[in-house]
Amino acid sequence: MLKYKKEEGQNTGNQTALFDNVEQFNENEYNTYNNSLSHNVNSLFRYRMDTTAYFEFIPKISITNNDGHSDSWMRTYTKENSLNYSINNNKTERSNFNYDHGFYIEKLLHKNHIISLRNNINIRNDKEEENGNQWTQIFQNPVPSSSLFENKRKNEKSNSTNTFLGYNNKSIEKLNFDFYISFNTIEQGPQESIYYDRDSTGIVHGEQFENSYRFKSEEYISGIKFFWKPVKKLFVNFGTAYAIKDNHFNLLKINERKSTSNGYWLPNINIRFHDFDVSWSKDLESPATYRTQVVTDTLNPLITRLPSFFYENILRQNARFSFNKYKQKYQVGIHININYKDKSEGYKSWRDVSNGHYTVQSFQARSTSNQSFYLYGRYNFKSGKDWTFYISQNTSLYTYQQYASINNVDNKLTNLGINLTQEFSITWKNLIGFTPKYTYSWNKSMNSVKNNPDFLENAYETHKIGAGLNINPLKGFSLETSYSLENRASGLNERENYHILNSSFYYTLKNNSQIKLTGFDILNQNRQNYWGNSGNTTYFQNTITLRQYFLLGYIYKFKVTKLKN
C-alpha cells in the first residue's frame, strides 16, 4: 500500500496555575503542517506439510518519509506583570524503516502431544533532523531578549525479539497442560547531535546537551499452564511462570553503565462458568526508558531539564470480572477491571514566580491503582404488529492515578470519571426509526495534598442531548440524520452550547444503484475542546477538527451469481 497524506493542525490553549498563592496565566497557540509518504508491504505464507504439521510466516516492511514545519507562540503573565513571551518556527524531516515478521510452526507428535515454535522480530530505524528558531523575551531579566537557532539530529535504532517454544499435552481427561519457555530481547535508545547559535554569536557544537543512551533488556521465562474442565460449562485455567530479567543501561554522554538481574514469579488464574468470567494475573513490564534524560539541558531559556535515568522493572497485577447475558428480549453486560502497579512514573517541576522559568525532572514514583467499571443493559419490546421499541443504558466509571511534585510539594493525583448514556428507540414497520439519546459526563481531579491553597480540586461536567432519525426507502428516497446539543467548556471559565447536525439523503434508482448527498456538521459548530485540572493547574485546549463538508456520491452494487457444477 502506497499512501500520501497532507495534514494541518491547530491547537490553542490557556491555563491558570497557583504558585505560593500567586496566579500565573499562560496562553499559547501551536500550528503544524505535515506531508508524509509511506509504503507498506505485507506478506503471508502458509503451508500445511501434512495433517500433523503447519507452518506460517508473515513478514512486513514499512518505509515512511515525513517533512513538515510548525509555528507557535506562548506568553506567561500575572495580574501585575508580563513574565515571558516566545515565538518558535521549526522545520522537521523524518524517515523511518520498520521490519516485522511473525514465524510459527506446529507439529503433532501424537494425538495428545503437540509442540510449537513461534518467533517474532521487529527492527526499526528512525532518523530525524530538526531546524528551529526561537525568539524569547523574559521581561524580568537584565537582558530580556534572546534568540536561539538549533539544529538537532536524532538517530534511533531499535530491535526486539520474542522466541517461544511450547509443548501441549492432552493425555489427561479434562486436564490439558502447556509447558513453555520463552526468550525476549529489547534494545533501544537515541543518538543525538546538536549544533546551536545563541544570540547570533556563531554556531557551536552542543555536546553537553545531547541526550544519547542505549538500553538493552534480556528476559528468560519458563512456565506451565493447566486447562481444567471439571464439569459442563466450567473452565478453569491456571498456571505460573518464572522470569529472569537482565537490564543493561549505557549512558553514552556521561560514560556511566549499570546492569541489573532480577527474578519474578508470575502466577495467573482464569475461571469461566456460564456467563461469568473471573481472572487474576501478575505480569512484568520493562522500565519506562522513554523518560530517560542523561544530561542537564539548559538550551531553551524558558525550561531546564534535569537528569533522570536507571529506571526499574514494573510489576503489574490485573484482576477482572465480567458477566454477559444475551437474549433476544434483553442484553446485560457488567465488566470490572482493577490494575495495580508497584512502580510508576512521575514528574517534578519548579517554576520561578518572578519570570515563569520552568525546571522539570522525571522520577520513578510509587505504586498506583487504576479501576474501571462498565454496565450495559438493553430491553426490547413490541407494541402491536408495526411498532418496535427498545431502551438501553450504558454506565462507565474509571479512576487513574499519577504522581507529581510541584515546587517541592509532593502530590498524588487521582482522576475520577463517570459517563452515563440513556437511549430510547422507536421503529415503525422497519421503515421509520427515531432514537433520542442523553449523555452525561463528569470528571474530577482529587489531590493527596490537603490544606494547601495552591492545590485546588475542581469538577467538570458535560451534557449531550441528541436524536437520530432514519427513513428507509419510501418511493426510492431514504434519509439518515442525527442531531446533538452539547453543553461543554468553551474556555477556562465559559461554557457554550454546540449544535452538531449530520445528514445523508439517498435516492435509489431502478438498477438498485444510489445517488447519495451527505452533509457533515451542517451548522459548522464541530469543535474538539478539552477542560482539565491537574495539581495546581487548570487548563483548557481547543484543537482543530473536521468541520463542515458536503459530499455527493454515486453507489453501485455489483451482484455475483454462483452457478452449480
N, C-alpha and C positions, 0 to 999 in steps of 0.2 A: 504494500500500500504506500503510495506517494501522497504526501499531504502538505499543503501550503496554508499557512494561517497568518492573517494580519489582524492585530487587535490593538485597541486603545483602552486605557483605563484611567479613571479619575477617582481620587479619594480625598475628601475634605473632612476635617475633624477639629474638635476643640475639647479642652478638658480643664478642669479646675482641681487643684491639689492644695492641701494644707501642710505647711512646714512651720513648726513652732507657732501654730495658731495664726500664721500669716497665709492668706490666699495667694496662690500663684496661678496664672491663667496661661494657656497655650492654645494657639491657633496654627493650623497647618493645612497645606494642600500638596498633593502628590499626583503627577500625571505621567503616564507611561505610554510608549508607542513601540510595539514589537512586531517583527516579522520572523517567522520560523518556517523552515523547510525540513521535513523529516521523511525518511524512507524506512519502512519496516518490512522485513522478510520473515515469514513464519512458515515452518515446515512440519510435517507429521509423517513418520514412517512407522508402520505396524506390520508385524509378521508373526503368524502363528505357525511354528515349525511343525507341530502335530497337536493332538488333543491334550498333550500334557505340558506343552511349553509355549510361552507367549513372550513377545519382545516388542518394545515401543521406544521410539527415540523422537524427541520434539526439540529441534534447535530453533532459535530465534535470534535475529540480528536487527538492531535499530541504530540508525545514524541520523543525527539531528544537528542542524546549524541554525543559530539564532542571533539576530542582531537587533538592537533597539537603542532607544535613548529615553531619558526621563528628565523632568524638571520639577523642582519643588521649592517651597518656601515655608518658613516657620518663624513665629515670633513668640516670645515669652515676656510676660509683664505682670505687675501687681497693680493694685488700685492707685498706688502713688507713683510708680516708676516703670519705665521700659527697661527690661533686663538684657535681652539679646534679640537679634534678628539675623537670619541666614537665608541665602539663596544657593541652590545646588543645580548643576547641569551635569549629566553623566551620559556617556556612550559606552555600550557594552557589546562585546562579541563573544558568543559561546559556541562550543562544539561538543558533541557527546557521541561516543561509540559504546554500545552495550551489546554484549553477547550472553545469551542464556541457553542452557539446554537441560532437558529432563530425560533421563535414561532409566528404563525399568525392564527387568526380565524376571519371569516367574517360571518355576519348574515343579511339576507334580511328580514327586518321587514315588508316591503311593497314594491311594485314595484318601488316606488320613495324614499325609505328610507333604507339606509344601514349603519350598524355600524361595526367597525372592531377594533381589538386589536392586536398590534404587540409588541413582547418583544425580545430583543437581549441581550445576556450576553457573555462577554469574561473574562476568568480567566486565568492568566498567572503566572508562577513561573520560574524564571531564576536563575541558580546558576553558578558561575564561580570561578575557582581558578587559579591564575597565579603565576608562579615562574620565576623571571627574574634576570639575571646577567648583570651588566653594568660596563664597564671599560672606564674611561674618562681621557683625557688629556686636561687641559686648560693651554696653554703654558705661558700665561702672569701672572698666579697666583703664589704666593710664593711657594705653594705646588702644582705642576702641575698635579700630578697623583692621582686618587681616584678610588675606586671600591664600588659597591653597589649591595647587594643581597636584593631582595624584594619578600615577599610572600603576595599577596593580594587576599582576598576572598570577593566576592560580591554576595549578595542575593537580588533579586528584585522581590517582589510580587506586581502584579498589577491586577486591575479588572475594568471593565467598564460595564454599563448597559444602555439600552435605552428602555423605555416603551412608547408606542404611542397609544392613543385612539382617533379614528376618527369617524365622522358622515358625511355621504354624502346624499345630498338632490337633487332630480331630478324633483321636482314637478313643477318648473317654466320652461316654454318652452324656450329653447335656453339659459337658465341661470342656470347651476348647481352650487352648492357650497359645500365646505367641511369645517367643523369646527373640530378642533383638539386640544388636549392637550398632552404634552409630558414631561417626566421627565427623565433626563440623569445624570449619575454619572461617575466620573473617580477618581481612587485612584492609586497612583504610587509613586515610589521613591526607591533608592538603600539603602542597609545597608552594609557598608564596614568594613572589619577588615584587618589591615595592620601590618605586622612584617617585620623588616628590619635589615640588618647588613651593616654598613658603614665602609669600610677600615679594615675589619676583626677584629672589636672590640667587636663583640658579638651581638646576635640577641636581639632586644628590640621591645616593642610594640609601634607602631607609631600612637597612638590615635589622636594626633594633626593633622594628615594628612588625616583622614578618612572622606570622603565626603558622609555623611549619612543624609537623609532627607525624609520627606513624603509630598506629595501634594494630596489634595482632592478637587474635584470640584463637585458642585451640580447645575443643570440647570433646571429651570421650564419655559416651553414655552406654550403659548396658541395662537392660530391663526385662521384665516379664509382665504379661497381661493375661488375665483369665476372663473367659466369656461363659457365664453360667446361666442356664435356663432351668431353674428347679421346677417350675410349674408353668402352665399355659399363660401367656401374656406377661410373664415376669422375666425380665432380663437384668442380670447383674454383671457389670463389667468392672473389674478392679485389678490393680497391679501396682508396681513400684519400679523405680529406676534409680540408678546411682550415677551421678555426673561428676566428672573431674574437669574443672575449667582452669586453663592456664592463660593468663593475660600478660602481654608484653607492651610496655609503653616506651617510646623513644622520642624525647622532646629535643628535636634537632637543634634549635637555635640556642638552647642553654646547655646542651650536651649532658642531659640527665636521662637515665634509664631506670626502669623499675619492672620487675617481674613478680607475679603472684600465682599461687596454685592452691585451689580450694576444692573440697568435695562436698556434695549435697545429695541428700535423699529426696526423691520426688515422687511421693505416692499419689494415687488417684483412684476414684470410685465413681461409678455411674449406675443408677437404678432406674429402670423404666417399668411401669406397671399400668396397663390400660392407657389412660390419657395423662398419666403423671410421669414426670421426669425430674430426678434429683441428681446432682453431681457435685463433686468437690475435687480440686486438683491443686498441686503445687508445681510451679514452673520456675524456670531460671531465665533472667534477662541479662544481656551484656551491658556493660557500663554505658552511660549516656555521654559518649565521647564527642558528640556534636557540639557540646558546650565547652570543649577544651579551649583554653586560652593560655598560650605558653609564655608570652612576654607582656609587659605593661605597654599598652597602646595609648599614646597621648597625641597622635597625629591630628585628630579632629579637635579644634579648640573648644568645642562645646561638650565633649564627652571623653572620659578616660575609662579604659577597660583594664581591670586588674587581672593578674594571672589566676587560673583555675584549672587544675589537672589532677590526674591519678584518681579517677572515679572508680567506684567499686561495683561488683555484681549486685543485681537486684533480685530478691526472692519474691515471687508473686503467688498469692493464693486466691483462688476463684471458687465461689460457691454459687450454684444456680438451681432454681426451682421453676418448673413450668407445668401448666395444665392447659390442655386444649381439647375442646369438645365441639365437633362439627356435625350438626344435624340439618336436615332440610328446613326445619322450623326455626332453629336458632343456632348461634355460634358463640362460644365463650372461650377466651384466652387469658391466662394470667402468667406473667413472666417476672421473676425476681432475680436480680443478679447483685452479688457483693464481691468487690475486688479489693484486695489488701496488698500493699507493697511495703516491704520492710525498710526501703530507702526511696527517696525521690530527689528531684532537682529543684533548687530554689534560686532566687536572685537577691543579692544585697545591692542597695543603692543609697547614695548620699547626694543630696542636692545643696549647693551653695545658695542660700536665700538671697545673697546680695547680687549675684549675676546670673543665676539659673544654670550654672555648670553642673553636669551630672558625672558621677563616678559609679560604675556598675561592676559587679562581680558575681559569677555563678558559684554555687556551692552544693555539696552533697547534703541533702536535708534528711529529716527523719521520716518516719512511716506515714503513709496516707491510706485512707479507706474511702472508696467510692461506691455508691449504691445506685441502682436503678430499679424502677417498678413500672410495669406496663399492664393495663387491664383493657380488654376489648370485649364488647358484647353487642350482639345483633339479634333482633327478633323479627321474623317475617310473618305477616298475617294478611288474609284476604277479606274483602267485603263484597260479596256478590260475584258475578261472573267477570265483570270488566275491570274491577278495581283491585290493585295490589298495593300493600303498604309495607314498609319496614322502618324500624327505628334502630339506630346504632349509637354506641358511645365508646370513646377512646379516652383513657386516662393514663398519663405518664408522669413519673416523678423521678428526679435524679439529684444526686449530690456529687460535687467534685471538690477536691482539696488541693491546695498548693501552699508553699512557704515563701515568704518574702520578708526581708529585713529592710526597713526604711529609716535612714538616719539613726542607725543603731537601735531601733525598736523592732524586735522580732515579732512576726505575726504569722499565724496560720489562718489562711483564708478558706472558708467553706462556702461554695456556691450551691444554692438550692433552687431548683426549677420545677414548676408544675405546669402541665398542659392538659386542658380539658376540651374535648370536642364532642358536640352533640349533633346528630344528623337525622333528618326525617325525610322519607321518600314516598311520593305518591305517583303511581303509574296507572294510566287508563288504556286498556286494550293493547298494551305494549306499543302504543303509538305516541303517547304524550307522557313525559316524565318530568316531575317537578321536585327538586331536592333542596330544601333550606338547611343551613348549617350555621352553628355558632361555635367559635373557638375562643377560649380564654387562656392566656399565658401569664405566669407570674414568676419573677426571678428575684432572688435576694442574695446579697453577699454578706456573710457574717464573719466578723473578726474575732480572733482569740484575745486580742488586746482590748482591755476594758478600761474605762475611765481615762481615756486619752482623747483630748479634743481634736487631734488630727485624724483619728480613725473613726469615721462615721459609717453607720450602716444604713443602706438605702434599699428600697424595693422598687421594682418596675413591673408594670402590668400592660398587657396588650389585649384589646377586644377586636374580634373579627366576626362580622355578620355577613353571610352571603347566601346565594342560592344558585342552583343550576337548572336550566330548562332545556329539555331535549324533545324535539318533534321529529318522529320518524316519517318516512315518505308518505306525504299526503299529496296525491296528484303530482308526484315527481319531486316535490320540494321537501327538504329536511333542514332542521335548524338545531345547532348546538350552541348554547351560550351560558356564560357564568358571570356572576357579579359578586363583588365583596366590598364591604365597607370596613376599613381597618382604622382603628384609633390607636396610634402609636407615637413614639417620640419623633420630633422634628428638630430637636436641639437639646441643649443641656437642661433647659427648664420649660421647653414648649412642647405641646402635643398638637397633632393635626389629624384630621380625617382624610383618608386616601380612598378614592373610588376606583376600583380595578374592574374593568369590563372587557371580556373577551368573547368573541362570537365567530362561528363558522356557518356559512349558508351554502347548501348543496342543491343542485338540480340534476336529477338522473335522466339521462337520455334513453332512447328506445334500445340501444345496443348495450345497456347497463353501464356505460361509462358515465362519468360525473364531471360537472363543472363546479369548482369549489372556490368560494371567496372567504378568506379568513381575515379578521381584524383582531390584532393583539394589542392590549392596553389602549383601547379606543379613546379613552378620555385623557391619555398621556399623563398619568399620575404615578406610574410604577417607580418606586424607589427602594433601595436597599439601605435601611437605616439600622444602626445598632447603638444601643444605650447600655452602659455598664458601669460597675463600681468595683474598684479593687484597692484594698488597703486604704490609703489616704487620698485616692484619686477617683473622681467621677468623670467619665468621658463619653463623647458622642461622635459617631462616624457616619458619613454618608458616602456610599460607594456607587459609582455609575453602574447601571444595569440595563438590560434590554428594555427599550422603551417602545413607543407606538410604532407599529408597522402594519401594512396590508399586503396580502398575498393572493393572487389569482392563479388558480391551477386547473389542470385537466387530468382526470384519473381514468385510466383504462385497465380493466382486469382481464388478464389472459386466462382462458379456461383450457385445461388439458383433459382429454378423454382417454382413459385406459381401455384398450381392447383385449378381449380374451384371446388366448392362444388357439 
